[in-house]
């Protein structure tokens, strides 16, 4: 296993896919449906966390009931779906993916975006050929990525594609670092998505402002 080359596991929303404005707009639209005040992007990034019901608890002082959560979650996804078509890849993402592949190194995608929706979106950007594996969420929304990451990395290892100690998870949320730690991988966190730099710094892993820096840092860790 130690002979594997460096492997990247990319997050999708807020990392490769530049959708934070759509996420914020959908969040505020869903809040309006139940009488909550809108958030600024700065406030969203300061408070966002998973499980998502805890995020809502930070906002309103209590966790939503199961019925409230179902309403809020459905409203968010309805509004997000209407807005995501206007979103594109993050700056330089396609070029970075191509360069990593051309160097003979492997990469994959592990996202909490619904699997059946993730595949056509990734394919629509013409970048699916760069990934040895693409896994989206198949269970309930609003959860941590740790267990999904464990399945993802186990599948990569089982296929001989990567080993955890030579793997770097690149994501935009504290939960990406938690998931990486859960499987024994490294992590690099990017400030262009759901969490503020100050929030990300609490993970104790490298924090960067561009995906180019993220790839460069990943290579110093396992290259």
C-alpha positions in Angstrom: 0.0 0.0 0.0 2.9 2.4 0.7 3.9 2.3 -3.0 0.8 4.2 -4.1 1.2 7.7 -5.6 -0.3 10.8 -4.1 -4.1 10.7 -4.3 -6.6 13.6 -4.0 -10.2 13.2 -2.7 -12.1 16.3 -3.8 -15.2 17.7 -2.2 -17.8 19.1 -4.6 -20.1 21.8 -3.2 -18.1 24.9 -2.3 -14.9 23.4 -3.5 -14.8 22.3 -7.1 -18.3 23.6 -7.6 -18.5 27.3 -6.9 -22.0 27.4 -5.5 -21.8 29.2 -2.2 -23.9 32.1 -3.4 -26.6 29.7 -4.5 -26.4 27.9 -1.1 -26.7 31.2 0.8 -29.7 32.3 -1.4 -31.4 28.9 -0.9 -30.8 29.0 2.8 -32.3 32.4 3.1 -35.2 31.5 0.9 -36.0 28.5 3.1 -35.6 30.6 6.2 -38.1 33.1 4.9 -40.7 30.3 4.6 -40.6 29.7 8.3 -40.1 33.3 9.5 -36.3 33.4 10.1 -34.2 36.4 9.3 -31.8 36.1 6.3 -28.0 35.6 6.9 -25.1 37.4 5.4 -22.4 35.3 3.8 -20.0 36.2 6.6 -22.5 35.1 9.3 -23.3 31.9 7.4 -19.6 31.0 7.2 -19.1 31.8 10.8 -21.9 29.5 12.0 -22.2 26.7 9.4 -21.5 23.1 10.6 -22.7 19.6 10.3 -24.9 17.9 11.2 -27.0 20.7 9.7 -29.6 20.6 12.4 -26.9 21.9 14.8 -26.3 24.8 12.4 -30.0 25.7 12.8 -29.6 25.3 16.5 -26.8 27.9 16.5 -29.2 30.3 14.7 -32.4 29.9 16.6 -31.2 28.6 20.0 -32.7 25.1 19.7 -32.7 22.2 17.4 -35.6 21.9 15.0 -38.1 19.2 15.6 -38.1 16.3 13.1 -41.1 17.8 11.3 -39.5 21.3 11.2 -36.2 19.8 9.8 -38.1 18.0 7.1 -39.8 21.2 6.0 -36.5 23.2 6.1 -34.5 20.6 4.3 -37.1 20.2 1.5 -37.3 24.0 1.2 -33.6 24.4 1.0 -33.2 21.7 -1.7 -36.1 23.1 -3.7 -34.6 26.6 -3.8 -31.0 25.3 -4.3 -32.0 23.2 -7.3 -33.6 26.3 -8.9 -30.3 28.3 -8.4 -27.5 25.8 -9.0 -27.8 25.9 -12.8 -26.3 29.3 -12.8 -23.2 28.1 -11.0 -19.9 26.9 -12.5 -16.6 25.3 -11.5 -14.3 27.2 -9.2 -11.6 29.2 -10.8 -8.9 27.0 -12.3 -10.6 23.8 -11.2 -10.7 22.1 -14.6 -7.1 22.9 -15.3 -5.9 21.6 -11.9 -7.8 18.3 -12.4 -6.3 17.8 -15.8 -2.7 18.7 -14.7 -2.9 16.2 -11.7 -4.1 13.5 -14.1 -1.5 14.2 -16.7 1.2 13.9 -14.0 0.0 10.2 -13.6 -1.5 10.8 -10.2 -5.0 9.7 -9.2 -8.0 11.6 -7.8 -11.6 11.0 -6.8 -14.7 12.8 -5.7 -16.6 12.3 -2.4 -19.6 14.6 -1.9 -22.6 14.9 0.3 -24.6 16.1 -2.7 -27.2 13.4 -3.7 -25.4 10.7 -5.8 -28.1 10.5 -8.5 -27.9 14.3 -9.0 -24.1 14.5 -8.6 -23.2 12.2 -11.5 -24.9 14.2 -14.3 -23.7 17.5 -13.0 -20.1 16.4 -12.8 -20.4 14.8 -16.3 -21.9 17.9 -17.7 -18.7 19.8 -16.9 -16.7 17.1 -18.7 -14.4 16.4 -15.7 -15.7 13.0 -14.7 -12.9 11.4 -16.8 -10.3 12.7 -14.2 -11.8 10.7 -11.3 -11.2 7.0 -10.5 -14.3 7.1 -8.4 -17.2 9.5 -7.8 -19.4 9.0 -4.7 -22.4 11.2 -3.7 -24.7 10.9 -0.8 -27.1 8.0 -0.8 -28.6 8.4 2.7 -30.3 11.2 4.5 -29.1 14.8 4.1 -27.5 17.0 6.7 -25.1 14.4 8.1 -21.4 14.3 8.6 -19.2 13.0 5.7 -17.1 10.7 7.9 -18.9 7.4 7.3 -19.2 8.1 3.6 -15.5 9.0 3.4 -14.7 5.7 5.1 -16.7 3.8 2.4 -15.1 5.9 -0.3 -11.5 5.3 0.9 -12.1 1.6 1.5 -13.4 1.2 -2.0 -10.3 3.0 -3.4 -8.0 0.8 -1.3 -9.9 -2.3 -2.3 -9.4 -1.4 -6.0 -5.7 -0.7 -5.5 -6.3 2.9 -6.4 -5.0 4.7 -3.2 -4.0 4.3 0.4 -5.1 6.6 3.2 -1.6 7.7 4.2 -1.0 8.9 0.7 -4.4 10.6 0.3 -5.3 14.3 0.8 -8.9 15.4 1.2 -9.5 18.9 -0.3 -12.7 20.5 1.0 -14.3 23.8 2.2 -15.7 22.7 5.6 -14.4 21.6 9.0 -16.3 18.4 8.4 -13.9 17.5 5.5 -11.0 17.6 7.9 -13.0 15.5 10.4 -13.7 13.0 7.7 -10.1 12.9 6.6 -8.9 12.3 10.1 -11.5 9.5 10.5 -9.9 7.5 7.7 -6.3 8.4 8.4 -5.8 10.7 5.5 -4.5 14.3 5.3 -6.6 17.4 4.6 -6.3 20.8 3.1 -9.2 23.3 3.6 -10.2 25.9 1.1 -11.7 29.3 2.1 -14.0 29.7 -0.9 -16.9 27.7 0.4 -19.0 27.2 3.5 -16.7 28.1 6.4 -14.7 31.2 7.3 -10.9 31.1 7.5 -11.1 31.4 11.3 -13.5 28.5 11.5 -11.3 26.3 9.3 -8.2 27.2 11.2 -9.6 25.3 14.2 -9.1 22.0 12.3 -5.3 22.2 12.7 -4.7 21.5 9.0 -3.4 23.7 6.2 -5.9 26.4 5.1 -5.6 28.0 1.7 -7.4 30.7 -0.4 -7.2 29.1 -3.8 -7.5 25.6 -5.3 -4.1 26.0 -6.8 -2.6 26.5 -3.4 -4.6 23.5 -2.2 -3.1 21.2 -4.8 0.4 22.6 -4.2 0.0 22.0 -0.4 -1.4 18.5 -0.9 1.7 17.6 -3.0 4.0 18.8 -0.2 2.1 16.5 2.2 2.1 13.3 0.1 3.9 14.0 -3.2 
